[in-house]
Amino acid sequence: MGTHVAERPRGWAGTAAPGARRTAGRGRFAGWMTAAVLAGSAMVNLAGATDARFPGVQRPVAPIISPAYSTEAERDRRGEAGRVLNRLRVHPGMRVADIGAGDGYYTVRLARRLGPGATIYAEDVSGPYLARLAGRLAREEIGGVTLVHGTAADPRLPAKSIDLAILAHVYHEIEQPYEFVYRLHAALRPAGRVAIIDIDRPTPEHGIPPALLRCELAAVGYRRIDFVSLAPADGYLAVFAAPKTLARPEDIRPCRG
């Protein structure tokens, strides 16, 4: 699952996702789909460069190797999404971004939880992953989702567009994490939160120790407000409050891991 974050570009305009169409009276989601449905889905794909003011990461970055973490059936059997969304108190009316959406495990479950009128941004750095997700949303008749093509340093979400950002099994793959979470801040509404699901193991092994994660987010100004093991599902959930004041890019001191 690859993904990355930043502010909404000037002159942003969405394009209908491939194969998007409106449907009614079909599928188990038809009862709550809104007029926007899939025709309202959009994909943003703009190039982004890193900012030299931000420090590089002082630990290995894991490569992106798959659009999915395990199988959805196995993750559901262990109760991952249910526990995460309950712990985060996700409810209709919230605006949520699935950062590093990949195959859409959380995107789809967010749509089910948020119901009609949902506002969901599914962001990824991989264009092919986003194209596959667009096809899935069309097949499963899921609306209210905007697809966003981010970069390694910028999620490219609209300003003040979300209450919650979820990064599931992807943070350790972000090439420019300090700039990434710095730019993510612009997309958060007042009292916005960042929820990171990951595994307590070294980053080359596709995880990140909780202490290192906390250090990296704190370097930008985020404060950890919740932490829980997801057992029997894999990993942990760490939740961070958006800072009232961000650290200046040139003042960020990278953590060693």
Sequence and secondary structure as in RCSB ss.txt:
>XXXX:A:sequence
MGTHVAERPRGWAGTAAPGARRTAGRGRFAGWMTAAVLAGSAMVNLAGATDARFPGVQRPVAPIISPAYSTEAER
DRRGEAGRVLNRLRVHPGMRVADIGAGDGYYTVRLARRLGPGATIYAEDVSGPYLARLAGRLAREEIGGVTLVHG
TAADPRLPAKSIDLAILAHVYHEIEQPYEFVYRLHAALRPAGRVAIIDIDRPTPEHGIPPALLRCELAAVGYRRI
DFVSLAPADGYLAVFAAPKTLARPEDIRPCRG
>XXXX:A:secstr
      B  TT    B TT     S STTGGG  SSTGGG BEEE      TTS   BS       S SS HHHH
HHTTHHHHHHHHTT  TT EEEEET TTTHHHHHHHHHH TT EEEEEES HHHHHHHHHHHHHTT  SEEEEE 
BTTB  B TT EEEEEEES GGG SSHHHHHHHHGGGEEEEEEEEEEE SS GGGS   HHHHHHHHHHHT EEE
EEEE TTSSSEEEEEE  SS   GGG    B 
